[in-house]
Amino acid sequence: MLPSSIKKESKREEISAKSSQYTGGFPQEIFLAYNKINSLARDLNTQIDAPEIVLIGKAPRYPLIESLLGFPLFESDIKINRPIVYSVVNNVECESPHITFKRDPTMKDAENDVSVSIENVSSEIKKRNINSKTPIKIRFEYKYCWNLQIFDTVPLDNYRNASPEQLEENVYKVAKPAERILVFVEEANEWDKLETLELAKTLDPKLNRSYFVLTSFGSFLKKFNSSRELDRFFSANGIQNKTFFVTQVATEERESIGVGKKAEDALKDALAKNLNANYELLEQLQYNKSLEKQIGLSHSRLALLDLTWRRHQDAVPEVLKRLRAFSKNSKDHLEKVRSQLASMDASKLRTLASNYTTEFLQSIEKLIDGNLEGNPSVNGQTLYEEKQHEDSGEWVDYDNYPIKVDADQWNIQYWESKLYGGSQFERLLREFKAVAEHTVLPPVTIHDIATSAGPNRLTTSSNYAWTASDIAQKKLQAALLPLVDQLFRRAVYILKRLVDIVDKMIENKRKNALRRAGSTSVSSPSTRNNAMNRSKDPTSINIEDYPYFTHSVKEMYFKFVDQTANTCKKKCLDEFYCTRLLFWELQQSGADLPDYVNVNHKDDNATRAAVGALSSRLFEEVRNRITKNVLLKCYNYFLIPMTTELWGEVQTKITTLSDDMLLESFEVTVTRVKLREDEKHLQQIMGKFQEQEEVFLEAANSFAHPNW
């Protein structure tokens, strides 16, 4: 008579037999529920990791593999020469197993995936069973299974005496991951004679993930003569509840049964016959009935499948958590869209526009006046970094040759410091001053003198003064005008780049406000309610939702910078006097001009030296005056208006916008259409998430509580 546990097992097998599908002792509904859970996990861009089982030992493992897969696959034991990896995959479209041998790079005739029937699995393995470290990869797809990985390792002749290299290559490498289940298969024997027990303690010292399947149990039972000997054996080791005792079908009988679906019933009958024989011996020895669940291949299969089932079950809450997180994000987005729609009237948009413009201009003013809020270590530029930008570049002379600037020797302050705003503007002016002061009059040629003198002969001091004034004026324009152009191009770049820094400042303020609201809401319910109310306030909507408006404000700022730069530059160019004015200034200065009467006018060298000396003196005096006045005007007509006139220019334009113009600047019509579409789309997504959650909860309940 069979024990009660075997009766239950028979009942489970009857459930699957009625539908002519072998489901490994679990009802079919559990696999259909698993498929729904797994499909939803894929939809959420996540996955439930497949449990992994590693088979280790030199006893035949094929009965255990067949029991886990649920179908007779092997006519007899195959001593494998290379590892085999079975990837069990739940596929609802496979009413019968679909088995694929993956491409094998170690074999010339196995360069592509090959699908085989159940009857041909054993022969295909034998064909590929060459000596190799590369595993044979078999994909087993079936409707009534869950995802599982089975690693069948190469058996060693003696695990105790195996070399470290053999153990590392064949056992340690595959058994090392802590999440893998280790199943040691060995012929039943006394505990101290089991080779794999010592190996298990090496791989898994606490034996938390180790299980033992001892084969040929019927033969081993015949060694016992009394119940006392049997009880002593079962109680001699502390791993009884993780050890299973099985008796496989004899080799000749197994070969006669065959493989495939037609062999299922015959194989089950043979296994049941062996199991009954084991129980008869155990009954004769009056064994402990609590050991029933450890006897027989069916119990080892159920224990391992139950363990993998629980692994999958443990992953279900994470999928549900991810589903609800997606649902919450969509709900928050939907609330934001609805809040944005509610805020689209002129009065609320005017408040939003005024707040953003004020914050933008305040931030610009802070950066120009000097403020660390812009994070200079990140957003500041050294002199070298500033010159690397395409709108900046190195200084060049009137012939477009680079001017070598020695910032250290020329005493340009803060040239290695990261600066922005007003500080960076002032460093630019100091650099301009240094470059201008190191600009000297090029050598005066006799051709320059002849051209500037014109038809007048150089016979008087007045003629010399005119010639020197004309040469100095022309050389000053050639030397300094390119520098002034470069000065304003770089100044415009320095002030325009503040917009990017302001964007980061505003974004950081928003994030900090949200962070503070989140931290205070934990300790204060009232603060939490206030934070929630602020989040629902339409005026608290992120201004980045209206890029067209923010772009228009920035464009106003850019336009003001360009206009101010042009105005200032025109005033600076007024410093470049004409020749007549320089000549008049030289005459009115009261400076004593040298007596040029005794100069040999026919000697070009003497003439060039006399005119060159006076031109050089004029060049230096006028250069210093121009440099000084350009610096003053850049302060007065460029930098100062950025903190005084800018407010009135930009804020006035925003304030005086009519309601229609304001709505147009926020692109209200287009935005409303887009938001309505977003709202409709988000409602559909929310409905889908709700349906998915209902399906998921139903599937999770079916998976967690199968109806036996």
Buried (B, 14 or more C-beta within 10 A) or exposed (E): EBBEBBEBBEEBBEBBBEEEBBBBBBBBBBBBBBBBBBBBBEEBEEEBEBBBBBBBBBBBBBBBBBBBBBBBBBBEBBEBEBBBBBBBBBBBEBEBBBBBBBEBEBBEEBEEEBEBBBBBBBEBBEBBBEEBEEBBBBBBBBBBBBBBBBBBBBBBEEBEEBEEEBBEBBBBEBBEEEEBBBBBBBBBBEEEEBBBBEBBEEBBEEBEBBBBBBBBBBEBBEEBEEBEEBBEBBEEBEEBEBBBBBBBBEEEBBEEBEBBBEBBEBBBEBBBEBBBEBBEBBEEBEBBEEBBBBBBBBBBBBBBBEBBBEBBBEBBEEBBEBBBEBBEEBBEBBEBBBBBBEBBEBEBBBEBBEEBBBBBBEBBBBBBEEBEBBBBEEBBBBBEEBBEEEEBBEBBBBEEEEBEBEBEEBEBEBBEBBBBBBBBBBBBBBBBBBBBEEBEBBEBEEEBBEEBBEEEEBEEBBBBBBBBBBBBBBBBBEBBBBBBEBBBBBBBBBBBBBBEBBBBBBEEEBEEEEEEBEEBBEEEEEBBEBBEEEBEEBEBBEBEBBEEBBEBBBEBBBEBBBEBBEBBBEBBBEBBBEBEEBBEBBBEEEEEBEEBEEBEEEEEEBBBEBBBBBBBBBBBBBBEEBBEBBBEBBBEBBBEBBBEEBBEBBBEBBEEBEEEEBBBBBBBEEBBEEBEEBBEBBEEBBEEBEEBBEBBEEBBEBBBEBEE
